[in-house]
Amino acid sequence: MVFLRKNKRFWGAAILFGTAAILLHNDAKAVGLTTELAAAVPVQSFSDVGGHWAETVIRKAADLNLVQGYSDGTFHPDGKITRAEFAAMLNRATKQKTDTAGAENPLSGLQNHWSQAEVNKLAALGFIDQSDYKTGFSPDLELTRYEMIKWISSGLAQSEPSFKQALEDTEGTLLPTPETYKGGISSEQIPSVALVKGTGIVDGFEDGTFRLAQATTRAEVSAILMRFMEVEGNKAEQYKGLNELREVGLTGSNLTTITKYKYGMDYNGVVRDFSFIRGISISLRDGIGTMKINRVIAVDSDNDSNVSIYKPMFLENVEKYQKNKYVVFSEIAVQSSVKNLTNLELGNSMGNGITSSTRLLGDNVIRFGLKTLSNRNNNELLNSGNDEFFWVSEVIPKTVPENYPKLSFSIKAQNDDLVRIILNK
């Protein structure tokens, strides 16, 4: 991803809730939040940020007058942010301007509140969706992490058309977080989370969760807003992680973003990606049954410059046989016509070189809630009569063998649509 790496090295920090700081934008301006905040508390006088994970970024933010401390010399880094306070900060963080002081139809619940102008300006700019606050804005309520993420993602979409397109492309994408399968993120929340995740603005907690319903702290907001300022107005295509999330949302696979494979023509000269066969029955050999494919996720096993956004989710440890390969993780469902079908028999019935019956191993299987095959009896999974999707893995070469002009793998569905992937020399 293009994340201005020199800035990350300078601060020596990762972009994680509660564990890191993010570079300041040099156009940051004073925030001026509630009347409780002092206008001129010296940065060095903050008595409660020493040793805090965000100490460096808080002091730099205050030095640039992006945020201010309290009159008693404290900053309250773990204090919660209200909607009004975040609106004031976001107003000063964004480069976007509006000719009007606020929305044409101002939000209700703001009369005579100190943040009225800031909130209505954000609504006019498109950061805040007025339909989210039909019963009133309630400016003094604590800001949830999802509200923060949605405001930021909406602002990005207004700053550059490619971000707006990215929001559309990531509907239904696979988010690399335990909350995808364990719950915590609704389908309507996926695009906003994908946008901030893919651009590196919000990376989640150390366990990969986003905890969208929780409140946001002053330290977190200080760090995240600065990263927003670095991303705002850029092209969405420059962020590889976001490109992966977009491709998965559109096709069900990140193949062309993370590997050197390309989609090739079928026998009729038609090029198809995995979206053409998603959810379509695929015949297995020897009348064993049928298979459906939902997603195909590729991870480069050993290239640090080509790290997939999905690697922490799927490839916790690289096994010997996976080295110098692309590891392909497929989410499939099988309807078996055979009782007590073994994993070996299932794998042999596929014969496409992309999917397999190799089950997933490692602590991340439990941590992310990934369903996979058992090493014993899988009748309940394979003979349920329903589409019970589970994950399997396969490896494909990263280079073409010396005596071959190219490598090609293909999968043909029962509707005769064929997907072919090709690796050229």
Secondary structure as a PSIPRED ss2 file (coil, helix, strand):
# PSIPRED VFORMAT (PSIPRED V4.0)

   1 M C   1.000  0.000  0.000
   2 V C   1.000  0.000  0.000
   3 F C   1.000  0.000  0.000
   4 L C   1.000  0.000  0.000
   5 R H   0.000  1.000  0.000
   6 K H   0.000  1.000  0.000
   7 N H   0.000  1.000  0.000
   8 K H   0.000  1.000  0.000
   9 R H   0.000  1.000  0.000
  10 F H   0.000  1.000  0.000
  11 W H   0.000  1.000  0.000
  12 G C   1.000  0.000  0.000
  13 A C   1.000  0.000  0.000
  14 A C   1.000  0.000  0.000
  15 I C   1.000  0.000  0.000
  16 L C   1.000  0.000  0.000
  17 F C   1.000  0.000  0.000
  18 G C   1.000  0.000  0.000
  19 T C   1.000  0.000  0.000
  20 A C   1.000  0.000  0.000
  21 A C   1.000  0.000  0.000
  22 I C   1.000  0.000  0.000
  23 L C   1.000  0.000  0.000
  24 L C   1.000  0.000  0.000
  25 H C   1.000  0.000  0.000
  26 N C   1.000  0.000  0.000
  27 D C   1.000  0.000  0.000
  28 A C   1.000  0.000  0.000
  29 K C   1.000  0.000  0.000
  30 A C   1.000  0.000  0.000
  31 V C   1.000  0.000  0.000
  32 G C   1.000  0.000  0.000
  33 L C   1.000  0.000  0.000
  34 T C   1.000  0.000  0.000
  35 T C   1.000  0.000  0.000
  36 E C   1.000  0.000  0.000
  37 L E   0.000  0.000  1.000
  38 A C   1.000  0.000  0.000
  39 A C   1.000  0.000  0.000
  40 A C   1.000  0.000  0.000
  41 V C   1.000  0.000  0.000
  42 P C   1.000  0.000  0.000
  43 V H   0.000  1.000  0.000
  44 Q H   0.000  1.000  0.000
  45 S H   0.000  1.000  0.000
  46 F C   1.000  0.000  0.000
  47 S C   1.000  0.000  0.000
  48 D C   1.000  0.000  0.000
  49 V C   1.000  0.000  0.000
  50 G C   1.000  0.000  0.000
  51 G C   1.000  0.000  0.000
  52 H C   1.000  0.000  0.000
  53 W C   1.000  0.000  0.000
  54 A C   1.000  0.000  0.000
  55 E H   0.000  1.000  0.000
  56 T H   0.000  1.000  0.000
  57 V H   0.000  1.000  0.000
  58 I H   0.000  1.000  0.000
  59 R H   0.000  1.000  0.000
  60 K H   0.000  1.000  0.000
  61 A H   0.000  1.000  0.000
  62 A H   0.000  1.000  0.000
  63 D H   0.000  1.000  0.000
  64 L C   1.000  0.000  0.000
  65 N C   1.000  0.000  0.000
  66 L C   1.000  0.000  0.000
  67 V C   1.000  0.000  0.000
  68 Q C   1.000  0.000  0.000
  69 G C   1.000  0.000  0.000
  70 Y E   0.000  0.000  1.000
  71 S C   1.000  0.000  0.000
  72 D C   1.000  0.000  0.000
  73 G C   1.000  0.000  0.000
  74 T C   1.000  0.000  0.000
  75 F C   1.000  0.000  0.000
  76 H C   1.000  0.000  0.000
  77 P C   1.000  0.000  0.000
  78 D C   1.000  0.000  0.000
  79 G C   1.000  0.000  0.000
  80 K E   0.000  0.000  1.000
  81 I C   1.000  0.000  0.000
  82 T E   0.000  0.000  1.000
  83 R H   0.000  1.000  0.000
  84 A H   0.000  1.000  0.000
  85 E H   0.000  1.000  0.000
  86 F H   0.000  1.000  0.000
  87 A H   0.000  1.000  0.000
  88 A H   0.000  1.000  0.000
  89 M H   0.000  1.000  0.000
  90 L H   0.000  1.000  0.000
  91 N H   0.000  1.000  0.000
  92 R H   0.000  1.000  0.000
  93 A H   0.000  1.000  0.000
  94 T C   1.000  0.000  0.000
  95 K C   1.000  0.000  0.000
  96 Q C   1.000  0.000  0.000
  97 K C   1.000  0.000  0.000
  98 T C   1.000  0.000  0.000
  99 D C   1.000  0.000  0.000
 100 T C   1.000  0.000  0.000
 101 A C   1.000  0.000  0.000
 102 G C   1.000  0.000  0.000
 103 A C   1.000  0.000  0.000
 104 E C   1.000  0.000  0.000
 105 N C   1.000  0.000  0.000
 106 P C   1.000  0.000  0.000
 107 L C   1.000  0.000  0.000
 108 S C   1.000  0.000  0.000
 109 G C   1.000  0.000  0.000
 110 L C   1.000  0.000  0.000
 111 Q C   1.000  0.000  0.000
 112 N C   1.000  0.000  0.000
 113 H C   1.000  0.000  0.000
 114 W C   1.000  0.000  0.000
 115 S C   1.000  0.000  0.000
 116 Q H   0.000  1.000  0.000
 117 A H   0.000  1.000  0.000
 118 E H   0.000  1.000  0.000
 119 V H   0.000  1.000  0.000
 120 N H   0.000  1.000  0.000
 121 K H   0.000  1.000  0.000
 122 L H   0.000  1.000  0.000
 123 A H   0.000  1.000  0.000
 124 A H   0.000  1.000  0.000
 125 L H   0.000  1.000  0.000
 126 G C   1.000  0.000  0.000
 127 F C   1.000  0.000  0.000
 128 I C   1.000  0.000  0.000
 129 D C   1.000  0.000  0.000
 130 Q H   0.000  1.000  0.000
 131 S H   0.000  1.000  0.000
 132 D H   0.000  1.000  0.000
 133 Y H   0.000  1.000  0.000
 134 K C   1.000  0.000  0.000
 135 T C   1.000  0.000  0.000
 136 G C   1.000  0.000  0.000
 137 F C   1.000  0.000  0.000
 138 S C   1.000  0.000  0.000
 139 P C   1.000  0.000  0.000
 140 D C   1.000  0.000  0.000
 141 L C   1.000  0.000  0.000
 142 E E   0.000  0.000  1.000
 143 L C   1.000  0.000  0.000
 144 T E   0.000  0.000  1.000
 145 R H   0.000  1.000  0.000
 146 Y H   0.000  1.000  0.000
 147 E H   0.000  1.000  0.000
 148 M H   0.000  1.000  0.000
 149 I H   0.000  1.000  0.000
 150 K H   0.000  1.000  0.000
 151 W H   0.000  1.000  0.000
 152 I H   0.000  1.000  0.000
 153 S H   0.000  1.000  0.000
 154 S H   0.000  1.000  0.000
 155 G H   0.000  1.000  0.000
 156 L H   0.000  1.000  0.000
 157 A H   0.000  1.000  0.000
 158 Q H   0.000  1.000  0.000
 159 S H   0.000  1.000  0.000
 160 E C   1.000  0.000  0.000
 161 P H   0.000  1.000  0.000
 162 S H   0.000  1.000  0.000
 163 F H   0.000  1.000  0.000
 164 K H   0.000  1.000  0.000
 165 Q H   0.000  1.000  0.000
 166 A H   0.000  1.000  0.000
 167 L H   0.000  1.000  0.000
 168 E H   0.000  1.000  0.000
 169 D H   0.000  1.000  0.000
 170 T C   1.000  0.000  0.000
 171 E C   1.000  0.000  0.000
 172 G C   1.000  0.000  0.000
 173 T C   1.000  0.000  0.000
 174 L C   1.000  0.000  0.000
 175 L C   1.000  0.000  0.000
 176 P C   1.000  0.000  0.000
 177 T C   1.000  0.000  0.000
 178 P C   1.000  0.000  0.000
 179 E H   0.000  1.000  0.000
 180 T H   0.000  1.000  0.000
 181 Y H   0.000  1.000  0.000
 182 K H   0.000  1.000  0.000
 183 G C   1.000  0.000  0.000
 184 G C   1.000  0.000  0.000
 185 I C   1.000  0.000  0.000
 186 S C   1.000  0.000  0.000
 187 S H   0.000  1.000  0.000
 188 E H   0.000  1.000  0.000
 189 Q H   0.000  1.000  0.000
 190 I H   0.000  1.000  0.000
 191 P H   0.000  1.000  0.000
 192 S H   0.000  1.000  0.000
 193 V H   0.000  1.000  0.000
 194 A H   0.000  1.000  0.000
 195 L H   0.000  1.000  0.000
 196 V H   0.000  1.000  0.000
 197 K H   0.000  1.000  0.000
 198 G H   0.000  1.000  0.000
 199 T H   0.000  1.000  0.000
 200 G C   1.000  0.000  0.000
 201 I C   1.000  0.000  0.000
 202 V C   1.000  0.000  0.000
 203 D C   1.000  0.000  0.000
 204 G C   1.000  0.000  0.000
 205 F C   1.000  0.000  0.000
 206 E C   1.000  0.000  0.000
 207 D C   1.000  0.000  0.000
 208 G C   1.000  0.000  0.000
 209 T C   1.000  0.000  0.000
 210 F C   1.000  0.000  0.000
 211 R C   1.000  0.000  0.000
 212 L C   1.000  0.000  0.000
 213 A C   1.000  0.000  0.000
 214 Q C   1.000  0.000  0.000
 215 A E   0.000  0.000  1.000
 216 T C   1.000  0.000  0.000
 217 T E   0.000  0.000  1.000
 218 R H   0.000  1.000  0.000
 219 A H   0.000  1.000  0.000
 220 E H   0.000  1.000  0.000
 221 V H   0.000  1.000  0.000
 222 S H   0.000  1.000  0.000
 223 A H   0.000  1.000  0.000
 224 I H   0.000  1.000  0.000
 225 L H   0.000  1.000  0.000
 226 M H   0.000  1.000  0.000
 227 R H   0.000  1.000  0.000
 228 F H   0.000  1.000  0.000
 229 M H   0.000  1.000  0.000
 230 E H   0.000  1.000  0.000
 231 V H   0.000  1.000  0.000
 232 E C   1.000  0.000  0.000
 233 G C   1.000  0.000  0.000
 234 N C   1.000  0.000  0.000
 235 K C   1.000  0.000  0.000
 236 A H   0.000  1.000  0.000
 237 E H   0.000  1.000  0.000
 238 Q H   0.000  1.000  0.000
 239 Y C   1.000  0.000  0.000
 240 K H   0.000  1.000  0.000
 241 G H   0.000  1.000  0.000
 242 L H   0.000  1.000  0.000
 243 N H   0.000  1.000  0.000
 244 E H   0.000  1.000  0.000
 245 L H   0.000  1.000  0.000
 246 R H   0.000  1.000  0.000
 247 E H   0.000  1.000  0.000
 248 V H   0.000  1.000  0.000
 249 G H   0.000  1.000  0.000
 250 L H   0.000  1.000  0.000
 251 T H   0.000  1.000  0.000
 252 G C   1.000  0.000  0.000
 253 S E   0.000  0.000  1.000
 254 N C   1.000  0.000  0.000
 255 L H   0.000  1.000  0.000
 256 T H   0.000  1.000  0.000
 257 T H   0.000  1.000  0.000
 258 I H   0.000  1.000  0.000
 259 T C   1.000  0.000  0.000
 260 K C   1.000  0.000  0.000
 261 Y C   1.000  0.000  0.000
 262 K E   0.000  0.000  1.000
 263 Y E   0.000  0.000  1.000
 264 G E   0.000  0.000  1.000
 265 M E   0.000  0.000  1.000
 266 D C   1.000  0.000  0.000
 267 Y C   1.000  0.000  0.000
 268 N C   1.000  0.000  0.000
 269 G C   1.000  0.000  0.000
 270 V C   1.000  0.000  0.000
 271 V E   0.000  0.000  1.000
 272 R C   1.000  0.000  0.000
 273 D C   1.000  0.000  0.000
 274 F H   0.000  1.000  0.000
 275 S H   0.000  1.000  0.000
 276 F H   0.000  1.000  0.000
 277 I C   1.000  0.000  0.000
 278 R E   0.000  0.000  1.000
 279 G C   1.000  0.000  0.000
 280 I C   1.000  0.000  0.000
 281 S C   1.000  0.000  0.000
 282 I E   0.000  0.000  1.000
 283 S E   0.000  0.000  1.000
 284 L C   1.000  0.000  0.000
 285 R H   0.000  1.000  0.000
 286 D H   0.000  1.000  0.000
 287 G H   0.000  1.000  0.000
 288 I C   1.000  0.000  0.000
 289 G E   0.000  0.000  1.000
 290 T E   0.000  0.000  1.000
 291 M E   0.000  0.000  1.000
 292 K E   0.000  0.000  1.000
 293 I E   0.000  0.000  1.000
 294 N E   0.000  0.000  1.000
 295 R E   0.000  0.000  1.000
 296 V E   0.000  0.000  1.000
 297 I E   0.000  0.000  1.000
 298 A E   0.000  0.000  1.000
 299 V E   0.000  0.000  1.000
 300 D E   0.000  0.000  1.000
 301 S C   1.000  0.000  0.000
 302 D C   1.000  0.000  0.000
 303 N C   1.000  0.000  0.000
 304 D H   0.000  1.000  0.000
 305 S H   0.000  1.000  0.000
 306 N H   0.000  1.000  0.000
 307 V C   1.000  0.000  0.000
 308 S C   1.000  0.000  0.000
 309 I C   1.000  0.000  0.000
 310 Y C   1.000  0.000  0.000
 311 K H   0.000  1.000  0.000
 312 P H   0.000  1.000  0.000
 313 M H   0.000  1.000  0.000
 314 F H   0.000  1.000  0.000
 315 L C   1.000  0.000  0.000
 316 E C   1.000  0.000  0.000
 317 N C   1.000  0.000  0.000
 318 V C   1.000  0.000  0.000
 319 E C   1.000  0.000  0.000
 320 K H   0.000  1.000  0.000
 321 Y H   0.000  1.000  0.000
 322 Q H   0.000  1.000  0.000
 323 K C   1.000  0.000  0.000
 324 N C   1.000  0.000  0.000
 325 K E   0.000  0.000  1.000
 326 Y E   0.000  0.000  1.000
 327 V E   0.000  0.000  1.000
 328 V E   0.000  0.000  1.000
 329 F E   0.000  0.000  1.000
 330 S E   0.000  0.000  1.000
 331 E E   0.000  0.000  1.000
 332 I E   0.000  0.000  1.000
 333 A E   0.000  0.000  1.000
 334 V E   0.000  0.000  1.000
 335 Q E   0.000  0.000  1.000
 336 S E   0.000  0.000  1.000
 337 S C   1.000  0.000  0.000
 338 V C   1.000  0.000  0.000
 339 K C   1.000  0.000  0.000
 340 N C   1.000  0.000  0.000
 341 L C   1.000  0.000  0.000
 342 T C   1.000  0.000  0.000
 343 N H   0.000  1.000  0.000
 344 L H   0.000  1.000  0.000
 345 E H   0.000  1.000  0.000
 346 L H   0.000  1.000  0.000
 347 G H   0.000  1.000  0.000
 348 N H   0.000  1.000  0.000
 349 S H   0.000  1.000  0.000
 350 M H   0.000  1.000  0.000
 351 G C   1.000  0.000  0.000
 352 N C   1.000  0.000  0.000
 353 G C   1.000  0.000  0.000
 354 I C   1.000  0.000  0.000
 355 T C   1.000  0.000  0.000
 356 S C   1.000  0.000  0.000
 357 S C   1.000  0.000  0.000
 358 T E   0.000  0.000  1.000
 359 R E   0.000  0.000  1.000
 360 L C   1.000  0.000  0.000
 361 L C   1.000  0.000  0.000
 362 G C   1.000  0.000  0.000
 363 D H   0.000  1.000  0.000
 364 N H   0.000  1.000  0.000
 365 V H   0.000  1.000  0.000
 366 I H   0.000  1.000  0.000
 367 R H   0.000  1.000  0.000
 368 F C   1.000  0.000  0.000
 369 G C   1.000  0.000  0.000
 370 L C   1.000  0.000  0.000
 371 K C   1.000  0.000  0.000
 372 T E   0.000  0.000  1.000
 373 L C   1.000  0.000  0.000
 374 S C   1.000  0.000  0.000
 375 N C   1.000  0.000  0.000
 376 R C   1.000  0.000  0.000
 377 N C   1.000  0.000  0.000
 378 N C   1.000  0.000  0.000
 379 N H   0.000  1.000  0.000
 380 E H   0.000  1.000  0.000
 381 L H   0.000  1.000  0.000
 382 L H   0.000  1.000  0.000
 383 N C   1.000  0.000  0.000
 384 S C   1.000  0.000  0.000
 385 G C   1.000  0.000  0.000
 386 N C   1.000  0.000  0.000
 387 D C   1.000  0.000  0.000
 388 E C   1.000  0.000  0.000
 389 F C   1.000  0.000  0.000
 390 F E   0.000  0.000  1.000
 391 W E   0.000  0.000  1.000
 392 V E   0.000  0.000  1.000
 393 S E   0.000  0.000  1.000
 394 E E   0.000  0.000  1.000
 395 V E   0.000  0.000  1.000
 396 I E   0.000  0.000  1.000
 397 P E   0.000  0.000  1.000
 398 K C   1.000  0.000  0.000
 399 T C   1.000  0.000  0.000
 400 V C   1.000  0.000  0.000
 401 P C   1.000  0.000  0.000
 402 E C   1.000  0.000  0.000
 403 N C   1.000  0.000  0.000
 404 Y C   1.000  0.000  0.000
 405 P C   1.000  0.000  0.000
 406 K E   0.000  0.000  1.000
 407 L E   0.000  0.000  1.000
 408 S E   0.000  0.000  1.000
 409 F E   0.000  0.000  1.000
 410 S E   0.000  0.000  1.000
 411 I E   0.000  0.000  1.000
 412 K E   0.000  0.000  1.000
 413 A C   1.000  0.000  0.000
 414 Q C   1.000  0.000  0.000
 415 N C   1.000  0.000  0.000
 416 D C   1.000  0.000  0.000
 417 D C   1.000  0.000  0.000
 418 L E   0.000  0.000  1.000
 419 V E   0.000  0.000  1.000
 420 R E   0.000  0.000  1.000
 421 I E   0.000  0.000  1.000
 422 I E   0.000  0.000  1.000
 423 L E   0.000  0.000  1.000
 424 N E   0.000  0.000  1.000
 425 K C   1.000  0.000  0.000
